[in-house]
Amino acid sequence: MIKSHDQWSKLGEEYLGEHNIAWAEKMESYPTQVAGSGPLTLMKAIMNDYWADVRGPTKDWPAEHVDMVMAKLYWCWVAWLEATHVDLAEEWKVEDE
C-alpha cells in the first residue's frame, strides 16, 4: 500500500506482515469504502489488540515491544496519508538510504 517508505513505515510493514496489509487493502477494495479506510481500520484493530482489550493499565513493556506497536501504527498513518493526500504523496517521497 505504501509507495515510498521511510525507516519506521518499513519496520511497521515487517511487523504487520503480508496478511494484515492484505486485509487493509481488501477493505479499500469495497465500493462503499472511502480512500484511507483500510489503514484507518487496521490502526483501530492494532489499538484494540495492544491497548483497549488489555483490561487495565499496560505496564513494563520492553522497548522492543513499544517500537513494534508504534511502527505498526505509524505504517497505518503513512498508508492513510498516501491514500487521502495523493496530490502531495510525491512531495513526501523519501529516498531509501
PDB file as gemmi writes it, atoms N, CA and C in Angstrom:
CRYST1    1.000    1.000    1.000  90.00  90.00  90.00 P 1                      
ATOM      1  N   MET A   1       0.813  -1.195   0.000  1.00  0.00           N  
ATOM      2  CA  MET A   1       0.000   0.000   0.000  1.00  0.00           C  
ATOM      3  C   MET A   1       0.855   1.256   0.000  1.00  0.00           C  
ATOM      4  N   ILE A   2       1.936   1.239   0.747  1.00  0.00           N  
ATOM      5  CA  ILE A   2       2.788   2.421   0.821  1.00  0.00           C  
ATOM      6  C   ILE A   2       3.741   2.399  -0.364  1.00  0.00           C  
ATOM      7  N   LYS A   3       3.770   3.500  -1.075  1.00  0.00           N  
ATOM      8  CA  LYS A   3       4.612   3.599  -2.264  1.00  0.00           C  
ATOM      9  C   LYS A   3       6.041   3.999  -1.935  1.00  0.00           C  
ATOM     10  N   SER A   4       6.219   4.795  -0.899  1.00  0.00           N  
ATOM     11  CA  SER A   4       7.544   5.285  -0.536  1.00  0.00           C  
ATOM     12  C   SER A   4       7.730   5.194   0.967  1.00  0.00           C  
ATOM     13  N   HIS A   5       8.593   4.275   1.401  1.00  0.00           N  
ATOM     14  CA  HIS A   5       8.806   4.036   2.825  1.00  0.00           C  
ATOM     15  C   HIS A   5       9.900   4.906   3.412  1.00  0.00           C  
ATOM     16  N   ASP A   6       9.774   5.152   4.703  1.00  0.00           N  
ATOM     17  CA  ASP A   6      10.903   5.627   5.485  1.00  0.00           C  
ATOM     18  C   ASP A   6      11.247   4.490   6.452  1.00  0.00           C  
ATOM     19  N   GLN A   7      12.189   4.713   7.319  1.00  0.00           N  
ATOM     20  CA  GLN A   7      12.661   3.649   8.224  1.00  0.00           C  
ATOM     21  C   GLN A   7      11.524   3.047   9.045  1.00  0.00           C  
ATOM     22  N   TRP A   8      10.660   3.892   9.606  1.00  0.00           N  
ATOM     23  CA  TRP A   8       9.628   3.385  10.524  1.00  0.00           C  
ATOM     24  C   TRP A   8       8.469   2.732   9.794  1.00  0.00           C  
ATOM     25  N   SER A   9       8.083   3.244   8.631  1.00  0.00           N  
ATOM     26  CA  SER A   9       6.994   2.583   7.904  1.00  0.00           C  
ATOM     27  C   SER A   9       7.447   1.233   7.359  1.00  0.00           C  
ATOM     28  N   LYS A  10       8.722   1.132   6.967  1.00  0.00           N  
ATOM     29  CA  LYS A  10       9.261  -0.161   6.509  1.00  0.00           C  
ATOM     30  C   LYS A  10       9.272  -1.166   7.658  1.00  0.00           C  
ATOM     31  N   LEU A  11       9.687  -0.715   8.839  1.00  0.00           N  
ATOM     32  CA  LEU A  11       9.677  -1.590  10.011  1.00  0.00           C  
ATOM     33  C   LEU A  11       8.242  -2.007  10.353  1.00  0.00           C  
ATOM     34  N   GLY A  12       7.304  -1.057  10.271  1.00  0.00           N  
ATOM     35  CA  GLY A  12       5.897  -1.384  10.514  1.00  0.00           C  
ATOM     36  C   GLY A  12       5.377  -2.421   9.550  1.00  0.00           C  
ATOM     37  N   GLU A  13       5.781  -2.319   8.285  1.00  0.00           N  
ATOM     38  CA  GLU A  13       5.381  -3.308   7.284  1.00  0.00           C  
ATOM     39  C   GLU A  13       5.906  -4.694   7.649  1.00  0.00           C  
ATOM     40  N   GLU A  14       7.140  -4.748   8.113  1.00  0.00           N  
ATOM     41  CA  GLU A  14       7.718  -6.035   8.523  1.00  0.00           C  
ATOM     42  C   GLU A  14       6.962  -6.620   9.703  1.00  0.00           C  
ATOM     43  N   TYR A  15       6.646  -5.798  10.687  1.00  0.00           N  
ATOM     44  CA  TYR A  15       5.914  -6.289  11.858  1.00  0.00           C  
ATOM     45  C   TYR A  15       4.475  -6.682  11.511  1.00  0.00           C  
ATOM     46  N   LEU A  16       3.828  -5.939  10.640  1.00  0.00           N  
ATOM     47  CA  LEU A  16       2.442  -6.241  10.282  1.00  0.00           C  
ATOM     48  C   LEU A  16       2.331  -7.541   9.504  1.00  0.00           C  
ATOM     49  N   GLY A  17       3.227  -7.753   8.575  1.00  0.00           N  
ATOM     50  CA  GLY A  17       3.182  -8.954   7.749  1.00  0.00           C  
ATOM     51  C   GLY A  17       2.190  -8.832   6.602  1.00  0.00           C  
ATOM     52  N   GLU A  18       2.324  -9.726   5.669  1.00  0.00           N  
ATOM     53  CA  GLU A  18       1.512  -9.687   4.447  1.00  0.00           C  
ATOM     54  C   GLU A  18       0.019  -9.825   4.721  1.00  0.00           C  
ATOM     55  N   HIS A  19      -0.358 -10.668   5.672  1.00  0.00           N  
ATOM     56  CA  HIS A  19      -1.777 -10.933   5.936  1.00  0.00           C  
ATOM     57  C   HIS A  19      -2.503  -9.664   6.377  1.00  0.00           C  
ATOM     58  N   ASN A  20      -1.943  -8.934   7.326  1.00  0.00           N  
ATOM     59  CA  ASN A  20      -2.594  -7.716   7.816  1.00  0.00           C  
ATOM     60  C   ASN A  20      -2.662  -6.635   6.742  1.00  0.00           C  
ATOM     61  N   ILE A  21      -1.602  -6.502   5.962  1.00  0.00           N  
ATOM     62  CA  ILE A  21      -1.597  -5.497   4.898  1.00  0.00           C  
ATOM     63  C   ILE A  21      -2.614  -5.868   3.820  1.00  0.00           C  
ATOM     64  N   ALA A  22      -2.688  -7.151   3.487  1.00  0.00           N  
ATOM     65  CA  ALA A  22      -3.686  -7.611   2.511  1.00  0.00           C  
ATOM     66  C   ALA A  22      -5.096  -7.328   3.013  1.00  0.00           C  
ATOM     67  N   TRP A  23      -5.317  -7.467   4.312  1.00  0.00           N  
ATOM     68  CA  TRP A  23      -6.628  -7.183   4.899  1.00  0.00           C  
ATOM     69  C   TRP A  23      -6.974  -5.702   4.731  1.00  0.00           C  
ATOM     70  N   ALA A  24      -6.016  -4.824   4.988  1.00  0.00           N  
ATOM     71  CA  ALA A  24      -6.240  -3.384   4.810  1.00  0.00           C  
ATOM     72  C   ALA A  24      -6.522  -3.061   3.342  1.00  0.00           C  
ATOM     73  N   GLU A  25      -5.801  -3.695   2.442  1.00  0.00           N  
ATOM     74  CA  GLU A  25      -6.024  -3.476   1.015  1.00  0.00           C  
ATOM     75  C   GLU A  25      -7.413  -3.952   0.607  1.00  0.00           C  
ATOM     76  N   LYS A  26      -7.842  -5.079   1.162  1.00  0.00           N  
ATOM     77  CA  LYS A  26      -9.177  -5.598   0.842  1.00  0.00           C  
ATOM     78  C   LYS A  26     -10.259  -4.632   1.316  1.00  0.00           C  
ATOM     79  N   MET A  27     -10.051  -4.046   2.489  1.00  0.00           N  
ATOM     80  CA  MET A  27     -11.007  -3.049   2.990  1.00  0.00           C  
ATOM     81  C   MET A  27     -11.168  -1.914   1.983  1.00  0.00           C  
ATOM     82  N   GLU A  28     -10.076  -1.503   1.381  1.00  0.00           N  
ATOM     83  CA  GLU A  28     -10.093  -0.402   0.416  1.00  0.00           C  
ATOM     84  C   GLU A  28     -10.822  -0.789  -0.873  1.00  0.00           C  
ATOM     85  N   SER A  29     -10.916  -2.089  -1.158  1.00  0.00           N  
ATOM     86  CA  SER A  29     -11.468  -2.533  -2.436  1.00  0.00           C  
ATOM     87  C   SER A  29     -12.998  -2.503  -2.472  1.00  0.00           C  
ATOM     88  N   TYR A  30     -13.652  -2.423  -1.326  1.00  0.00           N  
ATOM     89  CA  TYR A  30     -15.114  -2.404  -1.317  1.00  0.00           C  
ATOM     90  C   TYR A  30     -15.613  -1.064  -1.862  1.00  0.00           C  
ATOM     91  N   PRO A  31     -16.623  -1.096  -2.734  1.00  0.00           N  
ATOM     92  CA  PRO A  31     -17.092   0.151  -3.353  1.00  0.00           C  
ATOM     93  C   PRO A  31     -17.665   1.153  -2.347  1.00  0.00           C  
ATOM     94  N   THR A  32     -18.093   0.685  -1.197  1.00  0.00           N  
ATOM     95  CA  THR A  32     -18.679   1.596  -0.209  1.00  0.00           C  
ATOM     96  C   THR A  32     -17.626   2.276   0.669  1.00  0.00           C  
ATOM     97  N   GLN A  33     -16.382   1.875   0.548  1.00  0.00           N  
ATOM     98  CA  GLN A  33     -15.325   2.430   1.387  1.00  0.00           C  
ATOM     99  C   GLN A  33     -14.702   3.666   0.742  1.00  0.00           C  
ATOM    100  N   VAL A  34     -14.245   4.555   1.575  1.00  0.00           N  
ATOM    101  CA  VAL A  34     -13.556   5.747   1.087  1.00  0.00           C  
ATOM    102  C   VAL A  34     -12.055   5.522   1.174  1.00  0.00           C  
ATOM    103  N   ALA A  35     -11.294   6.314   0.459  1.00  0.00           N  
ATOM    104  CA  ALA A  35      -9.838   6.200   0.478  1.00  0.00           C  
ATOM    105  C   ALA A  35      -9.328   6.340   1.909  1.00  0.00           C  
ATOM    106  N   GLY A  36      -8.433   5.462   2.283  1.00  0.00           N  
ATOM    107  CA  GLY A  36      -7.848   5.502   3.620  1.00  0.00           C  
ATOM    108  C   GLY A  36      -8.576   4.685   4.662  1.00  0.00           C  
ATOM    109  N   SER A  37      -9.702   4.090   4.301  1.00  0.00           N  
ATOM    110  CA  SER A  37     -10.474   3.330   5.295  1.00  0.00           C  
ATOM    111  C   SER A  37      -9.757   2.054   5.724  1.00  0.00           C  
ATOM    112  N   GLY A  38      -8.991   1.438   4.831  1.00  0.00           N  
ATOM    113  CA  GLY A  38      -8.255   0.221   5.182  1.00  0.00           C  
ATOM    114  C   GLY A  38      -7.197   0.464   6.242  1.00  0.00           C  
ATOM    115  N   PRO A  39      -6.271   1.424   6.007  1.00  0.00           N  
ATOM    116  CA  PRO A  39      -5.257   1.699   7.026  1.00  0.00           C  
ATOM    117  C   PRO A  39      -5.855   2.197   8.341  1.00  0.00           C  
ATOM    118  N   LEU A  40      -6.918   2.995   8.250  1.00  0.00           N  
ATOM    119  CA  LEU A  40      -7.527   3.519   9.475  1.00  0.00           C  
ATOM    120  C   LEU A  40      -8.181   2.405  10.292  1.00  0.00           C  
ATOM    121  N   THR A  41      -8.834   1.458   9.615  1.00  0.00           N  
ATOM    122  CA  THR A  41      -9.460   0.330  10.311  1.00  0.00           C  
ATOM    123  C   THR A  41      -8.394  -0.579  10.912  1.00  0.00           C  
ATOM    124  N   LEU A  42      -7.289  -0.786  10.187  1.00  0.00           N  
ATOM    125  CA  LEU A  42      -6.187  -1.586  10.720  1.00  0.00           C  
ATOM    126  C   LEU A  42      -5.581  -0.908  11.950  1.00  0.00           C  
ATOM    127  N   MET A  43      -5.474   0.417  11.924  1.00  0.00           N  
ATOM    128  CA  MET A  43      -4.958   1.159  13.078  1.00  0.00           C  
ATOM    129  C   MET A  43      -5.838   0.925  14.311  1.00  0.00           C  
ATOM    130  N   LYS A  44      -7.155   0.961  14.106  1.00  0.00           N  
ATOM    131  CA  LYS A  44      -8.070   0.716  15.221  1.00  0.00           C  
ATOM    132  C   LYS A  44      -7.912  -0.705  15.760  1.00  0.00           C  
ATOM    133  N   ALA A  45      -7.737  -1.672  14.874  1.00  0.00           N  
ATOM    134  CA  ALA A  45      -7.548  -3.064  15.299  1.00  0.00           C  
ATOM    135  C   ALA A  45      -6.271  -3.207  16.130  1.00  0.00           C  
ATOM    136  N   ILE A  46      -5.209  -2.518  15.736  1.00  0.00           N  
ATOM    137  CA  ILE A  46      -3.952  -2.567  16.491  1.00  0.00           C  
ATOM    138  C   ILE A  46      -4.148  -1.954  17.868  1.00  0.00           C  
ATOM    139  N   MET A  47      -4.836  -0.813  17.933  1.00  0.00           N  
ATOM    140  CA  MET A  47      -5.083  -0.184  19.237  1.00  0.00           C  
ATOM    141  C   MET A  47      -5.927  -1.098  20.126  1.00  0.00           C  
ATOM    142  N   ASN A  48      -6.900  -1.792  19.544  1.00  0.00           N  
ATOM    143  CA  ASN A  48      -7.692  -2.739  20.328  1.00  0.00           C  
ATOM    144  C   ASN A  48      -6.819  -3.870  20.862  1.00  0.00           C  
ATOM    145  N   ASP A  49      -5.998  -4.457  19.991  1.00  0.00           N  
ATOM    146  CA  ASP A  49      -5.174  -5.602  20.368  1.00  0.00           C  
ATOM    147  C   ASP A  49      -4.191  -5.277  21.492  1.00  0.00           C  
ATOM    148  N   TYR A  50      -3.577  -4.114  21.423  1.00  0.00           N  
ATOM    149  CA  TYR A  50      -2.496  -3.808  22.353  1.00  0.00           C  
ATOM    150  C   TYR A  50      -2.879  -2.872  23.487  1.00  0.00           C  
ATOM    151  N   TRP A  51      -4.096  -2.320  23.446  1.00  0.00           N  
ATOM    152  CA  TRP A  51      -4.444  -1.352  24.487  1.00  0.00           C  
ATOM    153  C   TRP A  51      -5.851  -1.571  25.019  1.00  0.00           C  
ATOM    154  N   ALA A  52      -6.871  -1.413  24.191  1.00  0.00           N  
ATOM    155  CA  ALA A  52      -8.254  -1.443  24.677  1.00  0.00           C  
ATOM    156  C   ALA A  52      -8.671  -2.802  25.236  1.00  0.00           C  
ATOM    157  N   ASP A  53      -8.204  -3.886  24.634  1.00  0.00           N  
ATOM    158  CA  ASP A  53      -8.608  -5.224  25.071  1.00  0.00           C  
ATOM    159  C   ASP A  53      -7.774  -5.770  26.231  1.00  0.00           C  
ATOM    160  N   VAL A  54      -6.825  -4.989  26.716  1.00  0.00           N  
ATOM    161  CA  VAL A  54      -5.901  -5.477  27.746  1.00  0.00           C  
ATOM    162  C   VAL A  54      -6.534  -5.544  29.132  1.00  0.00           C  
ATOM    163  N   ARG A  55      -7.555  -4.759  29.375  1.00  0.00           N  
ATOM    164  CA  ARG A  55      -8.260  -4.746  30.665  1.00  0.00           C  
ATOM    165  C   ARG A  55      -7.371  -4.254  31.805  1.00  0.00           C  
ATOM    166  N   GLY A  56      -6.973  -3.055  31.706  1.00  0.00           N  
ATOM    167  CA  GLY A  56      -6.174  -2.469  32.778  1.00  0.00           C  
ATOM    168  C   GLY A  56      -4.939  -1.798  32.229  1.00  0.00           C  
ATOM    169  N   PRO A  57      -4.238  -1.109  33.079  1.00  0.00           N  
ATOM    170  CA  PRO A  57      -3.048  -0.391  32.627  1.00  0.00           C  
ATOM    171  C   PRO A  57      -1.991  -1.345  32.073  1.00  0.00           C  
ATOM    172  N   THR A  58      -1.361  -0.910  31.003  1.00  0.00           N  
ATOM    173  CA  THR A  58      -0.275  -1.675  30.420  1.00  0.00           C  
ATOM    174  C   THR A  58       1.000  -1.259  31.122  1.00  0.00           C  
ATOM    175  N   LYS A  59       1.717  -2.234  31.673  1.00  0.00           N  
ATOM    176  CA  LYS A  59       2.923  -1.918  32.432  1.00  0.00           C  
ATOM    177  C   LYS A  59       4.119  -2.663  31.869  1.00  0.00           C  
ATOM    178  N   ASP A  60       5.253  -2.052  32.063  1.00  0.00           N  
ATOM    179  CA  ASP A  60       6.534  -2.723  31.838  1.00  0.00           C  
ATOM    180  C   ASP A  60       6.715  -3.315  30.450  1.00  0.00           C  
ATOM    181  N   TRP A  61       6.300  -2.590  29.426  1.00  0.00           N  
ATOM    182  CA  TRP A  61       6.583  -3.056  28.075  1.00  0.00           C  
ATOM    183  C   TRP A  61       8.052  -2.826  27.791  1.00  0.00           C  
ATOM    184  N   PRO A  62       8.766  -3.823  27.286  1.00  0.00           N  
ATOM    185  CA  PRO A  62      10.155  -3.584  26.874  1.00  0.00           C  
ATOM    186  C   PRO A  62      10.179  -2.648  25.663  1.00  0.00           C  
ATOM    187  N   ALA A  63      11.287  -1.974  25.484  1.00  0.00           N  
ATOM    188  CA  ALA A  63      11.426  -1.002  24.391  1.00  0.00           C  
ATOM    189  C   ALA A  63      11.116  -1.633  23.035  1.00  0.00           C  
ATOM    190  N   GLU A  64      11.507  -2.877  22.826  1.00  0.00           N  
ATOM    191  CA  GLU A  64      11.262  -3.546  21.549  1.00  0.00           C  
ATOM    192  C   GLU A  64       9.767  -3.689  21.271  1.00  0.00           C  
ATOM    193  N   HIS A  65       9.001  -3.945  22.325  1.00  0.00           N  
ATOM    194  CA  HIS A  65       7.552  -4.096  22.172  1.00  0.00           C  
ATOM    195  C   HIS A  65       6.911  -2.747  21.823  1.00  0.00           C  
ATOM    196  N   VAL A  66       7.354  -1.708  22.490  1.00  0.00           N  
ATOM    197  CA  VAL A  66       6.849  -0.358  22.194  1.00  0.00           C  
ATOM    198  C   VAL A  66       7.178  -0.001  20.748  1.00  0.00           C  
ATOM    199  N   ASP A  67       8.407  -0.258  20.316  1.00  0.00           N  
ATOM    200  CA  ASP A  67       8.797   0.031  18.937  1.00  0.00           C  
ATOM    201  C   ASP A  67       7.942  -0.750  17.950  1.00  0.00           C  
ATOM    202  N   MET A  68       7.631  -1.997  18.252  1.00  0.00           N  
ATOM    203  CA  MET A  68       6.827  -2.822  17.363  1.00  0.00           C  
ATOM    204  C   MET A  68       5.419  -2.247  17.212  1.00  0.00           C  
ATOM    205  N   VAL A  69       4.789  -1.917  18.316  1.00  0.00           N  
ATOM    206  CA  VAL A  69       3.424  -1.377  18.268  1.00  0.00           C  
ATOM    207  C   VAL A  69       3.419  -0.019  17.567  1.00  0.00           C  
ATOM    208  N   MET A  70       4.357   0.843  17.916  1.00  0.00           N  
ATOM    209  CA  MET A  70       4.401   2.174  17.314  1.00  0.00           C  
ATOM    210  C   MET A  70       4.710   2.101  15.821  1.00  0.00           C  
ATOM    211  N   ALA A  71       5.577   1.188  15.405  1.00  0.00           N  
ATOM    212  CA  ALA A  71       5.890   1.041  13.980  1.00  0.00           C  
ATOM    213  C   ALA A  71       4.656   0.583  13.204  1.00  0.00           C  
ATOM    214  N   LYS A  72       3.858  -0.310  13.792  1.00  0.00           N  
ATOM    215  CA  LYS A  72       2.622  -0.741  13.143  1.00  0.00           C  
ATOM    216  C   LYS A  72       1.658   0.434  12.986  1.00  0.00           C  
ATOM    217  N   LEU A  73       1.483   1.204  14.056  1.00  0.00           N  
ATOM    218  CA  LEU A  73       0.595   2.374  13.988  1.00  0.00           C  
ATOM    219  C   LEU A  73       1.114   3.406  12.990  1.00  0.00           C  
ATOM    220  N   TYR A  74       2.406   3.608  12.972  1.00  0.00           N  
ATOM    221  CA  TYR A  74       2.998   4.565  12.046  1.00  0.00           C  
ATOM    222  C   TYR A  74       2.769   4.122  10.599  1.00  0.00           C  
ATOM    223  N   TRP A  75       2.913   2.838  10.322  1.00  0.00           N  
ATOM    224  CA  TRP A  75       2.647   2.324   8.974  1.00  0.00           C  
ATOM    225  C   TRP A  75       1.219   2.685   8.560  1.00  0.00           C  
ATOM    226  N   CYS A  76       0.271   2.484   9.456  1.00  0.00           N  
ATOM    227  CA  CYS A  76      -1.128   2.797   9.155  1.00  0.00           C  
ATOM    228  C   CYS A  76      -1.303   4.283   8.842  1.00  0.00           C  
ATOM    229  N   TRP A  77      -0.645   5.119   9.611  1.00  0.00           N  
ATOM    230  CA  TRP A  77      -0.758   6.557   9.411  1.00  0.00           C  
ATOM    231  C   TRP A  77      -0.187   6.971   8.053  1.00  0.00           C  
ATOM    232  N   VAL A  78       0.989   6.438   7.693  1.00  0.00           N  
ATOM    233  CA  VAL A  78       1.602   6.763   6.404  1.00  0.00           C  
ATOM    234  C   VAL A  78       0.723   6.259   5.261  1.00  0.00           C  
ATOM    235  N   ALA A  79       0.193   5.032   5.381  1.00  0.00           N  
ATOM    236  CA  ALA A  79      -0.685   4.488   4.340  1.00  0.00           C  
ATOM    237  C   ALA A  79      -1.939   5.344   4.202  1.00  0.00           C  
ATOM    238  N   TRP A  80      -2.488   5.799   5.315  1.00  0.00           N  
ATOM    239  CA  TRP A  80      -3.663   6.671   5.278  1.00  0.00           C  
ATOM    240  C   TRP A  80      -3.327   7.996   4.601  1.00  0.00           C  
ATOM    241  N   LEU A  81      -2.184   8.586   4.957  1.00  0.00           N  
ATOM    242  CA  LEU A  81      -1.775   9.847   4.331  1.00  0.00           C  
ATOM    243  C   LEU A  81      -1.635   9.692   2.822  1.00  0.00           C  
ATOM    244  N   GLU A  82      -0.988   8.631   2.382  1.00  0.00           N  
ATOM    245  CA  GLU A  82      -0.823   8.415   0.944  1.00  0.00           C  
ATOM    246  C   GLU A  82      -2.165   8.215   0.247  1.00  0.00           C  
ATOM    247  N   ALA A  83      -3.098   7.527   0.909  1.00  0.00           N  
ATOM    248  CA  ALA A  83      -4.398   7.258   0.302  1.00  0.00           C  
ATOM    249  C   ALA A  83      -5.284   8.500   0.238  1.00  0.00           C  
ATOM    250  N   THR A  84      -5.138   9.390   1.197  1.00  0.00           N  
ATOM    251  CA  THR A  84      -6.038  10.542   1.276  1.00  0.00           C  
ATOM    252  C   THR A  84      -5.425  11.832   0.757  1.00  0.00           C  
ATOM    253  N   HIS A  85      -4.126  11.836   0.527  1.00  0.00           N  
ATOM    254  CA  HIS A  85      -3.447  13.033   0.028  1.00  0.00           C  
ATOM    255  C   HIS A  85      -2.579  12.674  -1.176  1.00  0.00           C  
ATOM    256  N   VAL A  86      -3.205  12.073  -2.157  1.00  0.00           N  
ATOM    257  CA  VAL A  86      -2.496  11.586  -3.338  1.00  0.00           C  
ATOM    258  C   VAL A  86      -1.716  12.716  -4.012  1.00  0.00           C  
ATOM    259  N   ASP A  87      -2.272  13.898  -4.016  1.00  0.00           N  
ATOM    260  CA  ASP A  87      -1.628  15.027  -4.675  1.00  0.00           C  
ATOM    261  C   ASP A  87      -0.321  15.444  -4.003  1.00  0.00           C  
ATOM    262  N   LEU A  88      -0.138  15.122  -2.740  1.00  0.00           N  
ATOM    263  CA  LEU A  88       1.075  15.505  -2.021  1.00  0.00           C  
ATOM    264  C   LEU A  88       2.059  14.353  -1.848  1.00  0.00           C  
ATOM    265  N   ALA A  89       1.662  13.147  -2.201  1.00  0.00           N  
ATOM    266  CA  ALA A  89       2.486  11.958  -1.940  1.00  0.00           C  
ATOM    267  C   ALA A  89       3.883  12.078  -2.549  1.00  0.00           C  
ATOM    268  N   GLU A  90       3.985  12.655  -3.723  1.00  0.00           N  
ATOM    269  CA  GLU A  90       5.293  12.772  -4.369  1.00  0.00           C  
ATOM    270  C   GLU A  90       6.208  13.719  -3.594  1.00  0.00           C  
ATOM    271  N   GLU A  91       5.647  14.761  -3.010  1.00  0.00           N  
ATOM    272  CA  GLU A  91       6.450  15.705  -2.226  1.00  0.00           C  
ATOM    273  C   GLU A  91       7.021  15.052  -0.976  1.00  0.00           C  
ATOM    274  N   TRP A  92       6.322  14.061  -0.433  1.00  0.00           N  
ATOM    275  CA  TRP A  92       6.742  13.405   0.811  1.00  0.00           C  
ATOM    276  C   TRP A  92       7.738  12.286   0.564  1.00  0.00           C  
ATOM    277  N   LYS A  93       7.967  11.975  -0.695  1.00  0.00           N  
ATOM    278  CA  LYS A  93       8.789  10.813  -1.006  1.00  0.00           C  
ATOM    279  C   LYS A  93      10.164  10.921  -0.328  1.00  0.00           C  
ATOM    280  N   VAL A  94      10.536   9.840   0.331  1.00  0.00           N  
ATOM    281  CA  VAL A  94      11.833   9.753   0.994  1.00  0.00           C  
ATOM    282  C   VAL A  94      12.635   8.685   0.267  1.00  0.00           C  
ATOM    283  N   GLU A  95      13.800   9.055  -0.172  1.00  0.00           N  
ATOM    284  CA  GLU A  95      14.646   8.092  -0.866  1.00  0.00           C  
ATOM    285  C   GLU A  95      15.208   7.084   0.125  1.00  0.00           C  
ATOM    286  N   ASP A  96      15.259   5.813  -0.273  1.00  0.00           N  
ATOM    287  CA  ASP A  96      15.875   4.792   0.581  1.00  0.00           C  
ATOM    288  C   ASP A  96      17.369   5.090   0.721  1.00  0.00           C  
ATOM    289  N   GLU A  97      17.858   4.891   1.915  1.00  0.00           N  
ATOM    290  CA  GLU A  97      19.285   5.150   2.177  1.00  0.00           C  
ATOM    291  C   GLU A  97      20.089   3.899   1.988  1.00  0.00           C  
TER     292      GLU A  97                                                      
END                                                                             
